[in-house]
Amino acid sequence: MPNRTRRIIAGLALLASLALLVGACGPAPAASSCCASQPASAVPSAKVTTLRVGLGYIGSVQFAPFYLAQQAGYYRDAGLEVTFDNRTDTDVVVLVGQGALDMGVSDGTSVIPAVSQGIPVRYVATIYGTYPSIVFAKASSGIKSAADLRGKKIGIPGKYGSSWIMLQALLQSAGLTPDDVTILEYPEYGQGVAVQQGAVDAATGFVNNEPVQLERSGSPAVVLHVDEVVALPGPGLISSTATLGSKGDAVAAFIAATLRAMTEIAASPTIGLDAAIVAVPELGASRALEAAILDATIKSWLAAEGGGAFGAIDAKSWEASIAYMTKLGLVAKPVTVTDVVRADLLPPG
């Protein structure tokens, strides 16, 4: 769940050390000022449950469903007082596990190793039905498939996280390994610019970010998806086992309200764009670009095969992902699908 306005997922290798923080719950993080919660007084006769929710590193149009659900009163009407906090993916996993955050958006490939290392989190709803981490290149590069990456220079933030896992799977599908390409690391996430300038032949990125910007710069883009190789679980909502025990009904209500907003935005993207600009006013300075990013984001909410309801959790995909990440040596201790996901909090149907 990663974007020009979203930092790429922090390294999975860091999770081993971060897991040590689980038992040392620090103070709850401050909520971001752009997303103030609805006042509890809006529902004076009903019990109000507070939820602190971690989103991505900075405010972004990709979080439009959360902004819309907040502004339209869907959370308030469900008896929730919601505040948002912007954090990196790895921070979200640890803070949710500690209980400093009640919920958060995290990539499924972060949840699997976290749970295997004892961080008590569960993935409770899918946001990105199609894995958003991709390899992209200029159409003029001649790259059309994973096999065409042999011998090419590929830009990547680093050999960690969702982009690294995705790249290995993509190369493997063509009988290649990282040794068959030249990996150039861009720790400051400049690989998109490197593609534009011709410093690399291709790069990892997010389907709703770098390819969109490349296209808008006047260069047609080609995008290689990993879903046909292994259906890695994309960003979704997570919560801790303790929060699910004490606030399970509130978590379910939050999921339902968010999915309602997703459905409405998919039908009318403009309402999502407007909500995002209200929450993050600086997005209004690049409205056309943000609209294009939101369109690409909406497409990624849908499963690759085009089926399934928003939020649905595909157990078979998770099983395949766990097996693949275990093969890569990224799962410290064996875990099963039931160890990492809970689908019973989704709305009926």
N, C-alpha and C positions, 0 to 999 in steps of 0.2 A: 502497500500500500505504500513511494514512492513515487520526479517532476521538477521542472525549472524552479518551482516554488517548493520543492520537497527534496531533502537530502537523501542520497542513496543509502540504503540500509547499512548500519554500522557492522563491522566484521563479526561473523559468527564466532571466530576464534576468541573474541573478547567475552563471550558468554560464560566461559568456564570460570573466569575470575569474577565476573559480575554475579554469578550464582552465589558467591560467598556473602553477598549483600542481603540475600533474602531474609536471613534471620535478624538483620539489624535494621528494622524499619525506621527510617528517618521521618522528619516532619513532612506533612503533605505539601506538594509544590504549589506555588501561587498560580492562580488562574490567569489566563491571558486576558488583557483588558478589552480586546476587540470582541469578545464573545461573552459578555456578561449574562448571567442567568436571569430567567424570568423571576420576578419577586414571588416569594412564597405567599404573599397576601392575595395573589391572583386566584388561589383556590383555598379560601379561608376555612371552608367547612370540611375539607378533606385532608387526610394525612399526606404530608409532602415528604418524599424521600430525596435526599441529596445524592447526586452522582457527580464525581469528578472524572472527566474523560480526557485521555491523552490523544491528541491528534498528531499530525506530522510535525516536522521541524519548524516550519513557518506556516502562516495562514495561506491557503491556496484555494483556487476554484475547484480543485478535486474534492474538497470537503463540503461542497455545496449542499448535499443532503442534510448534513448536521446543522449548517447555518439556517437552511430553510425550516427544518423541524423546530429549531429554536425560535426563529422570528415569527413563524405562523402559529406558535403556541401548542404544537403537537406534544412536546415534552410536558409543558405546563398542564395541559388537559389530561395527561396520563398520571398526574400527581407527582411529577418530577421537578426538581430544581437542579438544573444542569449547568456546570461550568466546564470550559474547555481549557486545556493546557497544551502548548506546543512543545514537543520533545522529539528526540531521535527515536528510531525504532527500538534500539537496544535499551534505551532509558525507559521507554514505555513498558517493555516486557518486565524489567526488573521492578519498576515502581508499582505496576499492577500486582506483581507477585508479592510485593511487600505489603500491599494494601494502601499505599500512599495515593494511588489512583484506583478508582473503582473499575474502570474500563479503559480501553484504548484501542487504537488501530495498529495492528502489527502484521508483518508478513508471516505467512504460514511456515516458511522455511526458517524463521527465527523461533517460532513456537516449538517446533519439533525438538531441536537440540536443547532448548531451554528446559522443557519438561524432562528430557532425558537426564538433565543435570540437577533435577530436583526443584526447579522453580515452579511453584504451584499455580500455573495458569492454564486456562482452557480457551480454545478457539470456539466462539459461539455463533458467529454469523459471517457469511462470505460477503465481502464488498466487491472485490474484483474476481469475477467468474473466469476471466481469462488472465493468465499470468502476464503482468504488465512489463516485466523485464525482458528486453529484446536485444538483438543485434541489428544495427541499421547501417546503411551505407548510401552513397549517392547512386542513383540508378545508372549513371554513366560509368561506374566502377566495373560493371560487368558481373558483379556478385548477384546471383539469383538463388543460390541454395547454400546449405552448410558446406557442401563439398567444395564450393568455390572459395572458401576461406583458407584453403591450404596455401601456405607461403605468404599470406597477407599480414599486414601490420594491423593489429587490433588494439584500440584504446579502451582502457578500463580504469575505474578509480583505484582498484587494488585487487589483490587475489583473496577476496573475502566476500561474504554477503551473497545476496540473491543474484547479483549479476555474475558473479564468479561461478556459482552453482549452475546457473542457466547456461553460461558459455560452455562449461564442461559437457553438459548434457547435449547441447547442440553439436559440438564437435564430435562427440562420441557417436551421434546418429549417422555421421558420414565416415566413420572409421578413423577419425582424427583424434589427436590429443593436443594439449597446449604446446607440446614440443613441435608440432607441425605448423605453428604460426608464431609470429613475433608479437609478444605482449608488451605494450607500452602503458605504463601506469600514469594516471592523472589524478593525484590525491585531492586536487582542488576541483575535481569534477569538470575539467575542461575538455573532455574527450569529444563532446559535441562540436566545439569550435575546431578541434583538430581534424574532424571529418570535413567540415566546411572548407578548411584551409588546405586540405590534402596532405596533412602530416601523417595521417593514418588512412588505411583503406576502409576500415569499418570500426565500429565501436559499440559497446554496450550502452544501454540507456533505458528509458521508459517509453512505451508506445504512445503515451499521452504527453510527451515532452519533446525530446530531441528531434524525432522525425517530423513532428509538427513544425518546429522552428526551422528545420532544414527546408521543408517544402515552402514555407513562407518566405524564405530567403531567395527562392527562385530555383532551387535544385530539387528535382523529383527524387524521392527516397524509395529505397527498397528495405523492407522489414522482414527479419527472420524470427519466427516465433518458435518457442520450445514445446508448446502444448502437444504437438503431434508426436513428440519424443517421449516426454513424461509430463503428465498434467500436474505440475507443481502447484501447491495451494498459494494463491495470491493474498494480498492484504485483506484482513477482515477484523471483526471485533473480538477482543479477548477480555477475559475477566479472571479473577483469582478464585480458587476453590472456596476461600473464606467468604468473599463477597457474594458468590453464588449461593452460599449457605444462608447468609444473613439478608441479602437483598435480591434474591432470585427473581421475585415478581417484578421488581423495579428494572432489573436488567432486561427481562423479557419485554416490558413496556417500552423501554428505550429502543430495543431492536425493532419492535413493531412500528414505532413512530419514525425511526430513521428509514426503514424500508418503504414506508408510505411516501416520504419525501423523495426517495430515489425514484419511485414509480412515477410521481408527478413530474419530476425533472426530466425523466426519459421521454415523457409525453410532450413536455414543453420546456426545452432547455433554457429559454430566456428567464424563466422564474428562478432557476438555479443560479444563473449568471448574476441576476440582480441581487439575489440573497448573498452571494459571495462578495459582491462589491460593497454591500451594506456592512458586512462583517469585516472586510479588508479593503478599505476605500482606495488604496493605491492600485488595486487591480483595475480600477476604472480608467486608468491612464493608457491601458493597452487592451481595451474591451474586445477588439476583433481577435487578437491573439488568444485572450482568455476564452472567448467563445469557441475557438478552434480546439483549444486544449480540453474544454469541457465536452465537446462532441466526441473527441477521442476517448475521454474518460468514460462516458456513457457506454460506448461500444465495449469497453473492457469490463463493464459490470456484467455483461452477458457472458454466459459460458461459451467456449469456443465453438461448440456445435450448435449454438443458438437456442438451446432448450433450457428448461429449469427456471424456477422462480428466483427473484432476487433474494439473496441471503442463503439459499440452499447450500448444504454441505454435502459434497460428493465423497462418501466413505471410500469408494474404490480408488479415487484419485489420491486420497490421503494415504491409503495403504501403499500405493505405488511410490509415492513420494518418500515415505518413511524407509522403504526398501532401498530406494536410490540413494538417499542421504546416508543410510547406514553403509552402503557400498563405498561411498566417498570417505568414510571414516568420521562423519560429522555427528554421529549419535553416540554419546558416551555410554549410555546404558540402554538396553532394549526397551522400546515402547510400542504400544499398540494404538490403533486409531481411537479406541475408547479412552486411552490415557491422555490424549491431546485435544479431543473435540467433544462438544456437547451440542447436539442438534435439537434437543427437546425444548429449548427456549424460543425457537422460531415460531412465528404465527402459524396456525393451522392452514394447511393447503399450500 
